[in-house]
Amino acid sequence: MPDTMQQYKDYVITSFLKSVAPVVVDRAQGAVITDPGGREYLDCFAGISVVNSGHNHPRVIAAAKAQMDKLVHCSSYLYHCQPVADLAEKLAHLAPRGLTKTFFGNGGAEAIEGALKLARLYTGKPELLALQMSFHGRSWGALSVTGNWGRKKRGGPYAPGVAFAPPPYTFRSPWRDNPDECVRQCVRALEDVIRFDTAGDIAAFIAEPVMGEGGIIVPPPTYFREIKKVLDQHGILFIADEVQSGFARTGKMFAIEHYGVVPDILVTAKGIADGFPLSAFTTRPEIADAFKPGDHLSTFGGNPVSCAAALANIAVIEEENLCERSRELGAHALARLQAMANNAPLVGEVRGLGLMIGIELVKDAELTPAAAEAEAIKEFCLRNGLLVGVGGVYGNVVRVQPPLVISREQLDHALDVMEQALGEAAGHKKVTGGQKKVRAAS
Ligand SMILES: Cc1ncc(COP(=O)(O)O)c(C=O)c1O
């Protein structure tokens, strides 16, 4: 039996991580991951919010296998390939109104790069607007629009012509109890950024409808509508980065649907194919046509196996009502977490949309981030057979993003473990008290 962890140490580059969790994943089904010795873990992170239909959904696997028996690769942009055509057509029906043409890549960052390039070609303008605390991927262009030093450090300087506006992070804004005022101030700040930090030649504003890596920051309900008005006044395109929030994760097929706004370009990846590598950006035909011969391509983009898996995955999302399920289970989890928060001094805020949930931990009334405590909770959960994530720009947000097929019993078990973990973490901590805030978007 090979020593997988030792092989990782010897041969896999992991020095960009503090550590890799001491779990060897041998197989997985639904919301359960199993190690080679048969120990099971309940997965509440879904491979970073990817396997929305559950690990190894039989329909997705069957579709991928059937496609593999026929064709694995032909380069989907050199020749016509049926699963690519079918998936693009399906996305044209699913995406917000008017977005009917899709380019396929392999991962989120690649799709972000392509979307930024297309927006600049279409508008003929070079500049970009983004949000502080955002995350859009690890490639240079994607990092250039990422608003987080923690991800950008040691890689600069980045692309010129990118300006950042403050995020709608109500909890850490001066308007914690007044989301409408938070939106007003964000809109004003964006107008100021346009006026004072740019040359006025802005192609696009890019934002995540729910900010995942930043700490599951859920913008107030009016945020995107108000922001879009400003963008329209200036002829700025809106790129919605749904890499993490898409495909039923938040209780709608795409999170931007909660906000009643139609983006100009919709970027997707992660949950699109239930674990098979695939990404996409989808836009209006006139924007798509800004690409001229030679402007773009991807050798593996639109891999037939991934596209076949994506088609089956979308069928599962629709037929198993995963949007509804995400909404219902998300509301249940939020309610339970809120009840826990009332007895857990560490919890500053519980927030989320559907099954995209963050528990922000703070040390005191000044909201000093409790990052070590978040790590301790993750480790407690792991020891007790539960996988959760930790994120947030301050590293103090426990992330609960399970496969959407998780059963109510499994979710309740996960919440029980989290409750114990919060109790344990509080036991180790000198409670300094203070007024805390519990808020859940719905
Ligand atoms: C919102 C968002 N955009 C882009 C990316 C980058 O995706 P990938 O890691 O597939 O390149 C991520 C990854 O976490 C993400 O959360």
The ligand as an ORCA input file, in Angstrom:
! r2SCAN-3c Opt
* xyz 0 1
  C     -15.679     33.294     -7.648
  C     -14.524     32.529     -8.200
  N     -14.034     32.870     -9.396
  C     -13.009     32.198     -9.948
  C     -12.411     31.148     -9.285
  C     -11.266     30.401     -9.925
  O     -11.673     29.134    -10.314
  P     -10.593     27.985    -10.612
  O      -9.960     27.615     -9.315
  O     -11.402     26.874    -11.228
  O      -9.619     28.572    -11.593
  C     -12.897     30.765     -8.028
  C     -12.281     29.648     -7.293
  O     -12.464     29.463     -6.128
  C     -13.982     31.475     -7.477
  O     -14.477     31.154     -6.276
*
